[in-house]
Amino acid sequence: QEKGVVRVKDISKLMNVRMPSVNNAITMLKKHNLVTQEPYGYIEITEEGKDLAMKILNRHETLTEFFSLLGVNPEVAENDACCVEHVISEETFQKLQAHVKKMKS
């Protein structure tokens, strides 16, 4: 997000994971047209990838906020949001998001 493009070693360092793990993940993302990469070159997120990333970020932020509003420790809320954001159904998320808005007002 900061640079627009990134290399495998940058992701590896930032996320504190091994480069082969990053390569495997990038291969899967490329298969789903979420990123592009020239051989041994920079990785760039596609528009489809950006849309999905924003959707996941919105889910993460909403879930973290919901758990925090329930009084969950911020670190636990953050970790739990990471787990839930990828598996929650769209229907349940929409209801939860509407509930969070009500709770805040």
C-alpha positions as CSV (number, residue, x, y, z in Angstrom):
1,Q,0.0,0.0,0.0
2,E,2.9,2.4,0.8
3,K,4.9,1.7,-2.4
4,G,2.4,0.3,-4.9
5,V,4.8,-2.6,-5.6
6,V,6.8,-4.9,-3.4
7,R,9.2,-7.8,-3.7
8,V,9.0,-11.2,-2.1
9,K,11.8,-10.4,0.3
10,D,10.0,-7.3,1.5
11,I,6.8,-9.3,2.3
12,S,8.9,-11.9,4.0
13,K,10.7,-9.3,6.2
14,L,7.5,-7.3,7.0
15,M,5.4,-10.4,7.9
16,N,8.3,-12.3,9.5
17,V,7.8,-15.4,7.4
18,R,10.1,-17.4,5.2
19,M,10.4,-16.5,1.5
20,P,9.2,-19.9,0.2
21,S,6.0,-19.3,2.2
22,V,5.6,-15.9,0.5
23,N,6.3,-17.4,-2.9
24,N,3.6,-20.0,-2.4
25,A,1.1,-17.4,-1.3
26,I,2.0,-15.2,-4.3
27,T,1.5,-18.1,-6.7
28,M,-2.0,-18.6,-5.3
29,L,-2.8,-14.9,-5.5
30,K,-1.6,-14.8,-9.2
31,K,-3.8,-17.8,-10.0
32,H,-6.8,-15.8,-8.8
33,N,-5.8,-12.7,-10.6
34,L,-5.3,-10.8,-7.4
35,V,-1.6,-9.8,-8.0
36,T,0.8,-9.7,-11.0
37,Q,4.5,-10.4,-11.0
38,E,7.2,-10.5,-13.6
39,P,9.6,-13.3,-13.1
40,Y,11.8,-12.4,-10.1
41,G,10.3,-8.9,-10.2
42,Y,8.0,-6.7,-8.3
43,I,4.6,-7.8,-7.1
44,E,1.7,-5.5,-7.9
45,I,-1.9,-5.9,-6.7
46,T,-4.6,-5.9,-9.3
47,E,-7.8,-3.9,-9.1
48,E,-9.6,-7.1,-8.2
49,G,-7.0,-7.7,-5.5
50,K,-7.5,-4.1,-4.2
51,D,-11.2,-4.6,-4.0
52,L,-10.9,-7.8,-2.1
53,A,-8.3,-6.3,0.2
54,M,-10.5,-3.4,1.0
55,K,-13.4,-5.8,1.7
56,I,-11.3,-7.8,4.1
57,L,-9.9,-4.7,5.8
58,N,-13.4,-3.4,6.3
59,R,-14.4,-6.7,7.8
60,H,-11.3,-6.7,10.0
61,E,-11.9,-3.1,11.3
62,T,-15.6,-3.7,11.9
63,L,-15.0,-7.0,13.8
64,T,-12.2,-5.5,15.8
65,E,-14.5,-2.6,16.7
66,F,-17.3,-4.9,17.6
67,F,-15.2,-7.0,19.9
68,S,-13.7,-3.9,21.5
69,L,-17.3,-2.5,22.1
70,L,-18.0,-5.8,23.9
71,G,-15.0,-5.0,26.3
72,V,-12.6,-7.5,24.8
73,N,-8.9,-6.7,25.3
74,P,-7.7,-4.8,22.2
75,E,-5.0,-7.4,21.4
76,V,-7.4,-10.2,21.7
77,A,-10.0,-8.3,19.6
78,E,-7.4,-7.8,16.9
79,N,-6.4,-11.5,16.8
80,D,-10.0,-12.7,16.9
81,A,-10.9,-10.4,14.1
82,C,-8.1,-11.9,12.0
83,C,-9.6,-15.3,12.5
84,V,-13.2,-14.4,11.9
85,E,-12.9,-12.0,8.9
86,H,-12.2,-14.7,6.4
87,V,-14.9,-17.1,7.4
88,I,-17.9,-15.0,8.4
89,S,-20.8,-15.1,5.9
90,E,-21.8,-11.9,4.1
91,E,-25.3,-12.1,5.7
92,T,-23.9,-12.3,9.2
93,F,-21.3,-9.6,8.6
94,Q,-23.9,-7.2,7.2
95,K,-26.1,-7.7,10.3
96,L,-23.1,-7.3,12.6
97,Q,-22.0,-4.2,10.8
98,A,-25.5,-2.7,11.2
99,H,-25.4,-3.6,14.9
100,V,-22.0,-1.9,15.4
101,K,-23.4,1.3,13.9
102,K,-26.3,1.2,16.3
103,M,-24.1,0.5,19.2
104,K,-21.9,3.5,18.4
105,S,-24.8,6.0,18.0
